[in-house]
Amino acid sequence: MTEDPNSSILRGIRTLMGLAEAGKPVSFGVLAEALQMPPSTTHRILSALRQAGYAVQDPATGSYSPGSAFLRAATLFSASTTFPHAIRSNLAKVVDESGESAYYGIYLGEKQRFKFLLQVFSEHAIHYVVRKDKDYSLLWGASGRSIAAYLPESVVNGIYSRESHTAEGNEKLPALKVLQDELIKIKKIGYSTTNNQRFDGAHSIAAPVIGMSGMAVGCIGISMPSIRRDESKIDQLAKLVKDTAFNLSLVAQCAVENPSLD
């Protein structure tokens, strides 16, 4: 039997995830808009979560953040799975084999955006540094598009409708049909590469990390200043990123099936 997506349990989980993905204290109105839930429903769920210790409210601003009970559960799960360690070790491997900085980006399902979670730097004196304190659109850049290629078309269309005119990237977005064709190509070859598309002066190659559902849970990639971009090395680096993303996907799927595996 399929769970009703509007059930109280799932709405409570979505609200918790929304708090976590916000990355900072957030008002119930902003959270309701992000979750596309009625403000009254969001406020009721937040009140219940606050009473149970899964959310806390700032008495001065009225904004909400994850509570100690939620943080305890997240810490316990993180400690019982091999995935966080696998991310770090795989990033280090990519840096060693490519000579360039590597990063992991996580898909924020409630926001339908992504955030850079971790970066390991190469020994180059000059690297491209990703910001981990904000979230980004999936429509620009190798990282975002590698994730978007593995999302349902209806989700991508909704994102395009909301964000196509935000000018968040360094380049103007193509028409929706052109973007859809690009995502089909990315899914076929298994990786995305861009140069100066999201950020001026940045070259990146990224591949998706796939979860149990067949959708991307994140991406792993290489970033470098555009001045070090070498066309003759792209295929080699793309294979390294793809192979690493595939290995990390297996770890992610195994972690869900066997969360206590060590």
C-alpha positions as CSV (number, residue, x, y, z in Angstrom):
1,M,0.0,0.0,0.0
2,T,1.4,3.4,-1.0
3,E,1.7,6.0,1.7
4,D,-0.4,9.1,1.1
5,P,2.2,11.9,0.4
6,N,-0.1,14.3,2.3
7,S,-0.2,12.1,5.4
8,S,0.7,13.7,8.7
9,I,3.8,11.5,9.2
10,L,5.3,12.4,5.8
11,R,4.5,16.0,6.2
12,G,6.2,16.0,9.5
13,I,9.3,14.4,7.9
14,R,9.2,16.9,5.1
15,T,9.1,19.7,7.6
16,L,12.1,18.3,9.5
17,M,14.0,18.0,6.2
18,G,13.0,21.5,5.3
19,L,14.5,22.8,8.6
20,A,17.7,20.9,7.9
21,E,18.0,22.0,4.3
22,A,17.4,25.7,5.3
23,G,20.8,25.8,6.9
24,K,19.8,28.7,9.2
25,P,16.8,29.6,11.3
26,V,13.7,30.0,9.2
27,S,10.2,31.4,9.7
28,F,7.2,29.1,9.3
29,G,6.0,31.3,6.5
30,V,9.2,30.9,4.5
31,L,9.3,27.2,5.3
32,A,5.7,26.7,4.2
33,E,6.4,28.4,0.9
34,A,9.4,26.2,0.3
35,L,7.5,23.0,1.2
36,Q,4.4,24.2,-0.7
37,M,2.2,23.5,2.3
38,P,-0.5,25.7,3.8
39,P,1.0,28.1,6.5
40,S,-1.5,26.9,9.1
41,T,-0.5,23.2,8.5
42,T,3.2,24.1,8.7
43,H,2.7,26.0,11.9
44,R,0.8,23.1,13.4
45,I,3.5,20.6,12.5
46,L,6.3,22.9,13.8
47,S,4.4,23.3,17.1
48,A,4.2,19.5,17.5
49,L,7.9,19.1,16.6
50,R,8.9,21.8,19.0
51,Q,7.0,20.1,21.9
52,A,8.8,16.8,21.1
53,G,12.2,18.4,20.9
54,Y,12.7,18.0,17.2
55,A,12.5,21.7,16.5
56,V,13.3,24.9,18.5
57,Q,11.9,28.3,18.2
58,D,13.8,31.5,18.8
59,P,11.7,33.6,21.2
60,A,13.1,36.8,19.8
61,T,12.5,36.2,16.1
62,G,10.0,33.4,16.1
63,S,12.1,31.5,13.6
64,Y,12.6,27.7,13.8
65,S,15.7,25.4,13.7
66,P,16.3,21.7,14.1
67,G,16.1,20.7,17.8
68,S,18.3,18.5,20.0
69,A,16.2,15.4,19.3
70,F,16.6,15.8,15.5
71,L,20.3,16.5,15.9
72,R,20.7,13.4,18.1
73,A,18.9,11.2,15.5
74,A,21.0,12.6,12.6
75,T,24.2,12.1,14.5
76,L,23.3,8.5,15.4
77,F,22.5,7.7,11.8
78,S,25.7,9.4,10.5
79,A,27.8,7.4,13.0
80,S,26.2,4.1,12.0
81,T,26.7,4.3,8.2
82,T,29.8,4.1,6.1
83,F,28.6,6.8,3.7
84,P,30.2,9.9,5.2
85,H,33.6,8.2,5.4
86,A,33.2,6.9,1.9
87,I,32.6,10.5,0.6
88,R,35.8,11.7,2.2
89,S,37.9,8.8,1.0
90,N,36.6,8.9,-2.5
91,L,37.2,12.7,-2.8
92,A,40.8,12.1,-1.6
93,K,41.2,9.4,-4.3
94,V,39.9,11.7,-7.0
95,V,42.3,14.5,-5.9
96,D,45.3,12.1,-5.9
97,E,44.5,10.7,-9.3
98,S,43.4,14.0,-11.0
99,G,45.7,16.5,-9.4
100,E,42.7,18.8,-9.0
101,S,40.3,19.7,-6.2
102,A,37.2,17.5,-5.7
103,Y,33.9,18.1,-4.1
104,Y,30.6,16.4,-3.0
105,G,27.3,18.2,-3.5
106,I,24.1,17.0,-1.8
107,Y,20.6,17.3,-3.4
108,L,18.1,19.2,-1.2
109,G,14.9,17.4,-2.1
110,E,12.5,19.7,-0.3
111,K,14.1,22.8,-1.9
112,Q,14.8,21.1,-5.2
113,R,18.2,22.7,-5.1
114,F,21.7,21.5,-4.1
115,K,24.5,22.5,-1.7
116,F,28.2,21.8,-1.8
117,L,28.8,19.7,1.3
118,L,32.6,18.9,1.2
119,Q,35.6,19.9,-0.8
120,V,39.1,18.4,-0.7
121,F,41.8,20.6,-2.2
122,S,44.7,19.7,-4.5
123,E,48.2,20.9,-4.1
124,H,47.9,23.6,-6.7
125,A,48.6,27.1,-5.4
126,I,45.4,28.3,-7.1
127,H,42.1,26.4,-6.8
128,Y,38.5,27.1,-7.3
129,V,36.8,27.2,-3.9
130,V,33.1,26.3,-3.6
131,R,30.9,27.9,-1.0
132,K,29.3,25.5,1.4
133,D,27.1,28.2,3.2
134,K,24.4,28.5,0.5
135,D,22.3,26.4,-1.9
136,Y,22.3,26.6,-5.7
137,S,20.0,26.0,-8.6
138,L,20.1,22.7,-10.5
139,L,19.8,24.5,-13.9
140,W,23.4,25.8,-14.2
141,G,26.7,24.2,-13.9
142,A,28.0,20.6,-14.1
143,S,27.0,19.8,-10.6
144,G,23.4,20.9,-10.8
145,R,22.8,19.4,-14.2
146,S,24.3,16.1,-13.3
147,I,21.7,15.9,-10.5
148,A,18.8,17.3,-12.6
149,A,19.4,14.7,-15.3
150,Y,18.3,12.0,-12.9
151,L,15.2,13.8,-11.6
152,P,11.6,13.3,-13.1
153,E,10.9,15.6,-16.0
154,S,8.0,17.2,-14.2
155,V,10.3,18.2,-11.3
156,V,12.8,19.8,-13.8
157,N,10.0,21.6,-15.6
158,G,8.8,23.0,-12.3
159,I,12.3,24.2,-11.4
160,Y,12.7,25.8,-14.8
161,S,9.4,27.6,-14.4
162,R,10.5,29.0,-11.0
163,E,14.1,29.8,-11.6
164,S,14.8,30.3,-15.4
165,H,14.6,34.1,-15.0
166,T,16.7,34.4,-11.8
167,A,20.0,34.8,-13.7
168,E,21.7,32.7,-11.0
169,G,24.3,31.4,-13.4
170,N,27.0,33.1,-15.4
171,E,25.2,32.2,-18.7
172,K,21.6,32.7,-19.9
173,L,19.6,29.5,-19.8
174,P,18.5,27.9,-23.1
175,A,14.9,27.2,-23.9
176,L,13.4,24.4,-21.9
177,K,13.4,21.9,-24.8
178,V,17.1,22.6,-25.3
179,L,17.8,22.1,-21.6
180,Q,15.8,18.8,-21.6
181,D,17.8,17.5,-24.5
182,E,21.0,18.4,-22.7
183,L,19.9,16.5,-19.6
184,I,19.1,13.5,-21.7
185,K,22.6,13.6,-23.1
186,I,24.1,13.9,-19.6
187,K,22.1,10.9,-18.4
188,K,23.3,8.9,-21.4
189,I,27.0,9.6,-21.0
190,G,26.8,9.7,-17.2
191,Y,28.5,13.0,-16.5
192,S,28.3,16.8,-17.1
193,T,31.1,19.2,-17.9
194,T,30.8,23.0,-18.0
195,N,33.2,26.0,-18.4
196,N,32.2,29.4,-17.1
197,Q,28.6,28.4,-17.0
198,R,27.7,28.9,-13.3
199,F,30.8,30.9,-12.2
200,D,33.1,33.0,-14.3
201,G,36.5,31.4,-14.5
202,A,35.5,27.9,-13.3
203,H,35.7,24.6,-15.1
204,S,33.9,21.5,-13.6
205,I,33.2,17.9,-14.3
206,A,30.5,16.2,-12.2
207,A,28.7,12.9,-12.1
208,P,25.6,11.9,-10.1
209,V,25.5,9.7,-7.0
210,I,22.4,7.6,-7.3
211,G,20.3,6.3,-4.4
212,M,17.9,3.4,-4.1
213,S,15.1,5.2,-5.9
214,G,17.2,5.7,-9.0
215,M,17.2,9.4,-8.4
216,A,20.3,11.4,-7.7
217,V,21.1,12.0,-4.0
218,G,24.0,14.2,-4.8
219,C,27.1,14.5,-7.1
220,I,30.8,14.2,-7.0
221,G,33.0,16.4,-9.2
222,I,36.3,18.1,-10.0
223,S,36.7,21.9,-10.0
224,M,39.5,24.0,-11.3
225,P,40.2,27.5,-12.7
226,S,39.4,27.7,-16.4
227,I,43.0,28.5,-17.2
228,R,43.9,24.9,-16.3
229,R,41.2,23.4,-18.5
230,D,42.8,20.9,-21.0
231,E,40.5,19.5,-23.7
232,S,42.7,16.5,-24.1
233,K,42.2,15.4,-20.5
234,I,38.4,15.8,-20.2
235,D,37.6,12.2,-21.2
236,Q,40.1,10.8,-18.7
237,L,38.9,13.0,-15.9
238,A,35.3,12.3,-16.7
239,K,35.9,8.6,-16.5
240,L,37.5,9.1,-13.1
241,V,34.6,11.1,-11.8
242,K,32.0,8.7,-13.3
243,D,33.7,5.6,-11.8
244,T,34.0,7.3,-8.4
245,A,30.3,8.4,-8.5
246,F,29.3,4.8,-9.4
247,N,31.3,3.4,-6.5
248,L,29.8,6.0,-4.1
249,S,26.3,5.2,-5.4
250,L,26.9,1.5,-4.4
251,V,28.0,2.6,-0.9
252,A,24.9,4.9,-0.6
253,Q,22.5,2.1,-1.6
254,C,24.2,-0.4,0.7
255,A,24.1,2.1,3.6
256,V,20.3,2.3,3.2
257,E,20.0,-1.5,3.1
258,N,22.5,-2.1,5.9
259,P,22.8,1.1,8.0
260,S,24.9,-0.6,10.7
261,L,27.4,-2.1,8.2
262,D,31.0,-1.2,9.3
